[in-house]
């Protein structure tokens, strides 16, 4: 994991490189490989990180003046709109309320008010086909954990992908692409933090590493299997078992 001291050194390095005493998040992200989320996670916030590095916030950029409208352009009130081509395209909330017999049960939203529905944009109310009998299957939950909004451990491959996405930056990974094809992910992995050296890594996600297709690994190529449980004595590629790595995070607990 990246230490607080390493992050502070990187902030100072970027400031010296740009020859500034006021450093913005955007400037740091453009000149460093350490994600800004990692900085905030270890140091609390960007302001606190700057204080510990003896720096200040960069002054905000001045807004560009808005261009003046052309004289030939009509005012908004002068723009005419054409009526809908047919009546089916002009169904309003009032029509819907009359048909349903609920005219007084609720009020129309104020047109144009932020967060409300603009009735002029509604073309029709779709008919939803419901199943004859709803089948609700109980979900399988993993062991109880408390980690950044994730309350249960992964029980399948999707859970592994979700968890890895939450901690990838802190483990030294930068995700470049995800694909339904094998392997699942292309990423860059930091192999030398002091010298800022990275290597491209082909990643396959599995719940248990034994679920990986050895034939596809040999045929299509894979450098690393990221899994929740490592259950193989011998594997042709490197394994990253998230279950054993989670205890290294200060905000992780098994409850």
ChimeraX attribute file (.defattr): number of C-alpha atoms within 10 A of each C-alpha:
attribute: neighborCount
match mode: 1-to-1
recipient: residues
	/A:1	11
	/A:2	15
	/A:3	11
	/A:4	16
	/A:5	12
	/A:6	12
	/A:7	19
	/A:8	18
	/A:9	12
	/A:10	18
	/A:11	24
	/A:12	19
	/A:13	15
	/A:14	18
	/A:15	20
	/A:16	11
	/A:17	10
	/A:18	14
	/A:19	10
	/A:20	13
	/A:21	15
	/A:22	15
	/A:23	22
	/A:24	17
	/A:25	12
	/A:26	10
	/A:27	14
	/A:28	20
	/A:29	13
	/A:30	9
	/A:31	15
	/A:32	14
	/A:33	16
	/A:34	22
	/A:35	14
	/A:36	17
	/A:37	14
	/A:38	21
	/A:39	21
	/A:40	14
	/A:41	12
	/A:42	15
	/A:43	17
	/A:44	12
	/A:45	14
	/A:46	18
	/A:47	17
	/A:48	15
	/A:49	20
	/A:50	20
	/A:51	12
	/A:52	14
	/A:53	17
	/A:54	13
	/A:55	18
	/A:56	18
	/A:57	14
	/A:58	14
	/A:59	9
	/A:60	7
	/A:61	6
	/A:62	6
	/A:63	6
	/A:64	6
	/A:65	6
	/A:66	6
	/A:67	6
	/A:68	6
	/A:69	9
	/A:70	7
	/A:71	7
	/A:72	6
	/A:73	9
	/A:74	10
	/A:75	9
	/A:76	7
	/A:77	6
	/A:78	8
	/A:79	8
	/A:80	7
	/A:81	6
	/A:82	5
	/A:83	9
	/A:84	10
	/A:85	8
	/A:86	8
	/A:87	9
	/A:88	10
	/A:89	14
	/A:90	17
	/A:91	17
	/A:92	17
	/A:93	15
	/A:94	13
	/A:95	12
	/A:96	14
	/A:97	16
	/A:98	11
	/A:99	9
	/A:100	8
	/A:101	10
	/A:102	11
	/A:103	15
	/A:104	8
	/A:105	7
	/A:106	8
	/A:107	10
	/A:108	14
	/A:109	13
	/A:110	12
	/A:111	11
	/A:112	10
	/A:113	9
	/A:114	8
	/A:115	8
	/A:116	11
	/A:117	14
	/A:118	14
	/A:119	17
	/A:120	12
	/A:121	11
	/A:122	13
	/A:123	14
	/A:124	12
	/A:125	9
	/A:126	6
	/A:127	6
	/A:128	6
	/A:129	6
	/A:130	7
	/A:131	7
	/A:132	6
	/A:133	6
	/A:134	7
	/A:135	7
	/A:136	6
	/A:137	6
	/A:138	6
	/A:139	6
	/A:140	9
	/A:141	12
	/A:142	13
	/A:143	11
	/A:144	14
	/A:145	16
	/A:146	14
	/A:147	18
	/A:148	10
	/A:149	7
	/A:150	15
	/A:151	16
	/A:152	17
	/A:153	19
	/A:154	25
	/A:155	15
	/A:156	17
	/A:157	17
	/A:158	13
	/A:159	20
	/A:160	23
	/A:161	21
	/A:162	12
	/A:163	17
	/A:164	19
	/A:165	13
	/A:166	12
	/A:167	15
	/A:168	16
	/A:169	21
	/A:170	20
	/A:171	14
	/A:172	19
	/A:173	21
	/A:174	21
	/A:175	16
	/A:176	11
	/A:177	9
	/A:178	13
	/A:179	9
	/A:180	7
	/A:181	9
	/A:182	18
	/A:183	20
	/A:184	17
	/A:185	20
	/A:186	19
	/A:187	18
	/A:188	16
	/A:189	19
	/A:190	20
	/A:191	13
	/A:192	11
	/A:193	14
	/A:194	8
	/A:195	8
	/A:196	11
	/A:197	11
	/A:198	17
	/A:199	12
	/A:200	15
	/A:201	19
	/A:202	19
	/A:203	23
	/A:204	25
	/A:205	25
	/A:206	24
	/A:207	23
	/A:208	20
	/A:209	21
	/A:210	17
	/A:211	13
	/A:212	16
	/A:213	12
	/A:214	14
	/A:215	9
	/A:216	12
	/A:217	18
	/A:218	11
	/A:219	9
	/A:220	11
	/A:221	16
	/A:222	22
	/A:223	16
	/A:224	19
	/A:225	26
	/A:226	22
	/A:227	28
	/A:228	27
	/A:229	19
	/A:230	20
	/A:231	13
	/A:232	11
	/A:233	6
	/A:234	7
	/A:235	14
	/A:236	11
	/A:237	13
	/A:238	12
	/A:239	18
	/A:240	17
	/A:241	20
	/A:242	19
	/A:243	14
	/A:244	11
	/A:245	11
	/A:246	15
	/A:247	12
	/A:248	9
	/A:249	12
	/A:250	8
	/A:251	10
	/A:252	14
	/A:253	13
	/A:254	13
	/A:255	9
